[in-house]
Amino acid sequence: MKFVRRAAAAGKHVLCEKPMANSSAEAREMIAACSAAQRLLMIAYRTQYEPFNRAAIGLLRGGALGRLRFLQAVNTQVNGPGPQWRYSRRMAGGGALPDIGLYCLSAARFLTGEEPVELQAWMGSPPGDARFAEVEESVAFQLRFPSGALAQCTASYGAFQEKSWRAQTEAGGLDLLEAFAYRGQRLRVLRKGEGAVLEEQPQLRHRNQFAAEIDHFAQCIREGKRPHTPGEEGLQDHLLMEAIARSAAAEGRLERLPQPPAPTRGPAPT
């Protein structure tokens, strides 16, 4: 947060890694600091610039597969021993949720194109494991969207690596393996056929996700455009993660969610 304030005061535009802060309060301060200095603030949500994820958004928005009904997103890995920053609440803001669960939350939002209206969540850690004295090892949460679409999301520091999502629609489905990885994405598209299920695997050119998001930010600076993932996009995720934490602390209590006052994303990257 202090870095963002100093950078904005020095007349610099700011590209923040995910998550943008340790709380929604800090996120609001960062947005305000950049606004006061008339500088652009963008959150480095690299998967929203990755070609296969962008292709999936196009397929879901295009209508040929019908309405999205269910989404499952998983981001798991087995972490090493401590001490490390991931196990410090002061440094990380939390455990699996803000580090890798955020990818699942973000995917549910950008794939549906909606904001959730309700959620329930659960968190857990192995008893006696000193690494998770301050942060959660695992989190599972489910979201309900205005269209009726449902999302189930799972993230963990203690389960074999998987970084994928699966979407089921009225007339087919999409699977994206390695959806949240740096490379190796594989998209499978399923459609209704005449007495059979038709399967396609689109072949797209790999593009460095970090380069894609930096190129987009540079274009926004040159042209004075709002970034696709501005500070408000990161703030919304913080508000939702705080609701997830509240629900989990209350043993899965249903959290009803307000809608953001304005769209959180800018124009799609080109």
N, C-alpha and C positions, 0 to 999 in steps of 0.2 A: 504494500500500500504506500509506504514512504517513497519507494522507488518511483511509483507512478506519479505521485505528487511532484517529486523533484523533476522528473522528466517533462511533465506537462508545463511546470513553471519555467523550465528551460527552453520551451518552445518545440518540444519533440513530440511526435506522434508515438503511441504506445501499443505494442503487440504483447499481450499477456498470455502465458501458458495456462492450461487448464489445471485445476480450477483457478479462477481469477483471484481468489482471496480465501480467507479462512471463515468468512461469515457473510451474510447478506448485508450487514451493516458496513463492513469494510468495502464490499462491492459497490454499495451506493456512494460511499465517499470517493472511490476511484472514478466513478462515472461523473460525479459532480466536479472533481478536480480537473478532469479533461475537458468537460463542458465549459467551465469557467475560463480555461486557458485557450479555448477554441481549437482543441486538438482532437484528432481521431483516436478512439480506443477500440481495439479489436481483440477478441479472444481467439486463441489459436486452437480452434476445434478442427483438427486436421481431417477427421473422417468426413466432415461436411464438404471437403474439397477433393476427396478421393474419388476417382472415376467410377468405380463399381457402386459405391454408395450413392453417388449422384445419378447413375443409370437406374438404380432401384427406385429412387424418388420419382424419376420420370415415368417409370412403368406403373407405379402406384397412382400417380396423378393422371395418367393418360386415360384410365377408365376401362381399358380392354380386359383387365383382370377383375373388374367389379370392385365393390367396396372392401376395404381392409377390415377384417373381423378380429383376428388374433395375431399377436406378436410375442415371440419369445426371444429374449436377448441374454446371452451368457458371456461373462468376462471373468475367467478364473486363472489363477497361477499359484504355484507353491513358492513361498518366499523363504529366504535364508534366515540365519540366526541374527539376533540383534547384537549390539545396538545399531540402528539405522534410522534415517529420518522418517520412514514409513510408520514406525512404531511410536512416534512422538506426536501427541495431540497438538502441542504448541507449534511444531514445524509443519505438520501435515493437515491439521484441522480435523482429522478423523482417520479411519482405517480404510477398509476396502471400498466403502461407499464413495468418498470424494476422489479417490485415486483411480479406481478402475470401474466401480459401479456407475460413475458419471457417464461413461461411454454408453452404457445400456440406457440410462435415463435420456441422454441426448438423442440416441437413435430412436427411441420411442416417440419423442417429440417431433424430430424432423421427418420421420417416415410417415407418421399419421398426418403431419401438418397441423396438428391441434395441440391444445394445452389440456392436461388432465383436469378432471373435475373432482375426482376422488382417488384416494390411495390408501393402501394398507401395507405395513412393513414389519419385518422381523429381523433382528440381529443376533449374532451369537459368536462365542469364542471358546476354544477348548479350555476346560477347567485346569487351572494351575500353570498355564503357559504364560511365562513372564513377558513374552513379546507383546501380548495383548492386554496388558494391565491398563493401558490408557485408551486403546482404540479397538474397534471391532475387527475380528478376522473375516466374518462373512455377513452378507446382507441379502435378503430376498424381499422384493416388493412387487405389488401389482397396482396397475393404474387403470382407471376407466376414463374414456374420452367422450366428448359431447356426441360424437357419431354413434357411440355404443361400442367402439373398438376397445378391446382389452389387451393389456400388455403385462407379461410376467418377466421380471428381470432378476438375475442372480449374479452376484459377484463375490469372490472369495480369494483370500491369500493362502488357503489351505487345500485347494482342489486342483487336480491335474489341468494343465493349460487348455483352455478353449476360449476363442474370441469370435463368436458367431452370433447371427440372429436369423430367425425364421419368421416369415410372414405368411399368413393364410388369408386368402380373399374369397369372395363369393365364387369366382370362376377359375381359381388356380392358386398359385403360391410362389414365393421367392425364398431361396436360401442363400445366404452369403457367408461362406466360410472365411476365416481370418478377417472378418469384417473390421476389427479394431486393431489389427496388426499393421506393422509398417509396410509390409508387402505380402504377396502371395494370395490375394483375394481371388475367390472362385465363386461366381454367381450361377445359380441354377434357377431356371424359370419353368414352372409347371402350368399347363393350360388344359382346359377341357378339350378333348377331341371326339371324333366319332367312335364311341365305344372304347376309347383308350385315353390315357393321359399322355400328352405331348410334353417332351422335355427339351429345353434348349439350354446351352451354356455359352452365353455371349462372350466373345473374345475382345477384350478392350486393351488398349495400350496402357502399360503401367506408367504412372506419373508419380514422381516424388511428392508425397503429401505436404511436406514442409515447404518445398519450393512452390507448390501450388498456392498455399495459403499466403506465403510472403509475396508472391506475384500479385495476388488479389489485393492485398493491403497496399502495395506500392501503387497499383492502378487507382485505388480509392483516394490515395493521397494526391496523386497527379490530377485526378478529375474532380476532386472535392465531393466524392460520393460516400454515402453511408456504407460501412462494411456489411457483408452478409452476416457475420457473427459479431455484432457490436457488444459493448458492455452490458446492455440490457439482456442479451442472450445468456451471458454468464450469471447475471443477477437472478434471472428466472430459475436457473438450475440450483442456485444457492437456496432460494426460497423453497423449492421442492425438496431438496436434500434435508433442509431443516424440518419440513413436514414429515419426511420419511423417518428421521431420528425421533420425532415426537411420537409417531405411531408405534415405532419399535419399542420405545421406552414404556409404552402403555400396552404392551403385549398384543400388538396388531390392531389397535383401535382405529376405526375408520376416520380418516381426515378428509373433510370437505374443503375444496380449494377454490379460491377466487381466481377469476381470469385476469391476465395482465391488462393494464389500462390501454396498452397499444401493442402492435406487433413487435416482437422482440428481435426479428431478423430483418436485415436489409435485402436489397436485390440479390438474386442468385448469382454466383460467380460465373464468369464466362471463360 
